[in-house]
Amino acid sequence: MNKAIKEDWLYTISPNTKLINFNFKEIWRYKDLLFLFVKRDVVTLYKQTILGPLWYFIQPLFTSVIFTLVFNNIANISTGNGIPSFLFNLAGITSWNYFKDCLSGTSDTFKKNQNIFGKVYFPRVIMPLSVVISNLIKFGIQLLVFAVFYIYFVFFTNQAFSLKVSSTLVLLPFLIFIMGILGLGFGMIISSMTTKYRDLSFLVTFGIQLLMYGSAVMYPLDLIKQKVQDDSIPKIAGNLIEYNPITTVVEAFRNITLGTGDFSVYKIIYAISISILVFLIGLVIFNKTEKSFIDTV
């Protein structure tokens, strides 16, 4: 009798003993829950705001305008002849925002969902994964905004005579992969650490802002290389910016859309390798933390 009942069991919930466990089969089994969380993230984010989803458009546009005024007009940073400063900054903001949203959205997974985690079983990694997928929708909208302004500058102004779309545009999915998996990896690490060190969550926003300045979002990487040669900034600072994986993504995105920026297949491979490494480390820490976080969060 007991044997017959046991054979009817669909799932067996047992402690996770593996360091790296990304059970695709189980995630697929909970795909409906995953899509439900994605829908929740998209619908509820701006549900009680006046402008609603318009913030998807307003945020990158306003940020690009401010960057253009401050860095290009006041600080006189050149973006290249025939490349509009506004479009240059919009390209940087568009590529940066997806990584930033993935990182900030997953960095408080345990704290934000502690009530659900304490009552219901499902693969915990679904929560940060849903954030990465929902932000992909936001990235698609902002990419469309960038395309609209790109068309405007090319066909309705004389400022964009140097713009050219590179054949390396086919590498865009790889850039999206790098941003998503790197943000997910760092987010899982930070989320796991905040279960014990709550004040770390206050440093996330500040740290993301600092990281933006070190990712060539509002200036070309060539400017940093020139300043290193002129001894205006230390070489170690220049190397940290140049070999920052997000710098590689931002520069590559500008290269494939605007025809400017530092681009190298080897750097793309390097960025993918770093992203996968960070993700695996984050997954190990995340899996270890989910076993006991409810006692510390």
N, C-alpha and C positions, 0 to 999 in steps of 0.2 A: 504493500500500500504506500509506504513512504517512498519507495523507489519510483512508483508511478507518478507521485506528486512531484518529485524532484525532476523527473524527465519533462514535466510540463513547464518548468521555470524558464522564463525568457532571458532573464539577466541575473548575474551574480555580482553583487557589489562587494568588493574586497579591497584591502589596503593596496595602494599603489607602491610597489617596491622598485620600480624601474626609475633610473635617474632621468632618462630622456624617454618620455612617453607622449607621443602625439597620436592618439588612437583615432585615425581617420574613419574607421568603421563605426566607432561609437559616435563620433561627431556627425557622421552622415545619418545615423539613426535618430539623432536629435536635431536634424536639419530644420524641422518646422519651428522648434524653439529658437534656433539661431536666427531664422528669418523674422520671427516675432520680435526678438530683441533689436534687430536691425530696424524694423518698422518703428519700434518704440523710440529708438535714438533719433530717427529722422523726424518723426511727427511731433514728439514732445519737446524737442530742443528749443523751438521758437513758438510753442503753442500759446503762451500767454504774453507774447510781445506784440507791439503795435504793427511793426513792419513785417514780422514773420519771416518767411524764407528769403525776403529781399536782403536780409543781412548776408546771405551767401554772396550777393553781388556787391553790397556796400563796403564790406570789410576790406577786400583786396583793392578795390578802387580807391578808397580813402587812404589806405596805407601807401599805395603807389604814388598818390598825389603828394603826400607828406614827404616821402623819400625823395621825390623829384625836387621839391622845393628846398629841402634841407641839404641833401647830399650833392645834388647836381647843380642847383642854382646858387646856393649859398657857399657850400664847400667846394664847388667847382670841380667835381669829379666827372671826368669825361667818360661817356659810354661808347664812344666811337663815332666817326663821321658817318652820317646817313642812318644812324640808329637812334630813334626817339628815346629820350630818357625815360619817359613814362612807360613805354612798352618794355624797355629793359628792366625796369623795376617791377612791372606787372608780371613778367616772366619769372623773376626771382621769387616774388611773393607767392605766385601760383604753385610753383614747385616746392617751396618751403612749407606752405600751409598744410599740405597733406601729411607730411612727416610730423609737424607740430601738433596737429589735431589728433593723430594716432598716439603720439607720446602722452599728451596731456589727458586724453580720454581714457587711456588704459592704466595710467599711473596711480589711480585710486580704486582699482577693481575690487580689492578685498574690503576696503573700508566702506565703499558706496553700496556694496551688495551683501554686507554681512548678514542682514536679516534673511535674505533668500538662501544664502549658502548654509545658514544654520538650520534650515527647515526642510529643504528639498534637495534631492540628489540629481545632478546632471553634470556632464563634464565641465569643470570650472573654466577651462580655457575658452569655452564658447563665449563668455562675457567679453574678454578683450578682443576676441576674434570678431565679434559683432560690431565693435567700435571701428575696427579697421575697415570692415566692409561698408558700414554706413558712411564713413568719411570718404570712401571712394565715390559715393554719389555726389557729395559736396564738391569733391575734386573735379568730377566731370562737369558740374555746373560752372565752376570757376574757370575750367579749361575752355568752355564755350564762351565765357566772357572775354577771355584772352583772345580767342579766335575772332570775335566780333571787332575788337579794337585793332587787331592785326590787319584785318581786311580794310578797316577805316583808314589806317595810316598808309597802307600800300596803295589804295585806289583813290583816296580822296584828299591826300596831302602830298607835299613834295619833300617831306622830312625823312621818308623811309626808303630812300633810293638804294641803300646798301643791304636791305633785308633779303634773305634768301632761305628757303626751306631746304635743309640738307636731306640727302637720301638716308641718312642715319636716323630719320624719324621712326624707322621700324624698331629702333631700340627703346622707344618710349615705354613699352610694357616692362622692360627690365628696370627702368628708372622708377616706375611706380612700384615694382616689386621691392626694390631697395628701400624706398621710403616707408612702405607699409611694414615690412618685416623688421626694419631697424627700429621704427617707432614702437612696434609690438614688443620687441625684445627688451628695449630699455624700459618700456612701460611695465612689463611684468617684473623686471628687477626692482624698480622703484616701488611698485605696488606691494611686493613681498616685503621690502624693507620697512615700509610705513606701518606694517602691522605691529612692529616693535618700537619703531622710532617715529612717533606721530608728527613731530615737528619737521620731519623731512618733507612733508607735503607742502609746507609753506615755502620751501626753497625751489620747488619745481617750476613755478611760474618765472621766478627770477633767473633760474638756471637756463630755461628755454630762451629767455630774452638774450642772455649772454651768448648762448650757442648760436643764435641768429646772427649776431655781429661777427662771429667766428666762422660763418659759413658762406661768405661772399654773396649774401642776398642783395645787398644794396650797393655793391661795388664790384668791379671786375677783378678777377684773380690776378691779371697782369699787373694791376696797380700794386698789389702786395709783393709780387716778385720784384718789381722795380724798386720798391722801398727797401726790400732786403738787400738788393745790390747797392743801394745808396747808403746803407747802414742807418736808415731812418727808423727801422724796427728790427728787433733781434731776429736772427735767423731761425731760432727755435720757434718763435711765434709765427713766422712765415710758414714753417713746415707744418705746424699744427693746423693752420688754416688750409694749406694746400692739400694735405693728406686727410682732412676731415671728409668722411664719406658723403656727407650732405653737400659739401662744397663741390665734390665731383658730380653729384646729381644736378645741382643748380647750374653749374657751368655747362654740363652736357645738354641740359634742357634748353639753355640759351643758344647753344651751338646748333641744335637740330631745328630750332624754330627761327632764330634771328641770324644765324650764320656767323656768330661771334662767340667767344668764350673758349676756354681750355677744354679740349676733348681728346681722349685717348681710350682705346679699347682696353688697354692694360689697366687703366684707372677704373674702368667700369667693372672689370673682373675683380680688381682689388676691393672695390666698394661692395660688390656682391658677396665676396668672401667674408669681409668684416661683418656684414649684415647677418649672414647665416650664423657666424660664430656668436654674435651678440644674442641672436634669437635662441640658439641652443643653450647658452648660459642662462638666459632668462627663463627658458622652459624648465631647466633643471631646478632653479631656485623656486620657480612658481609651483612646480609639482611637490617640492619638499615643504613649502610653506602651507599649501592647502591642507596638509595632514593635521596641522596643529594651530592654524591661525585663529580658529574660533576661541581658543583659550587666551589669546593675547590681544586680539583686536578690540 
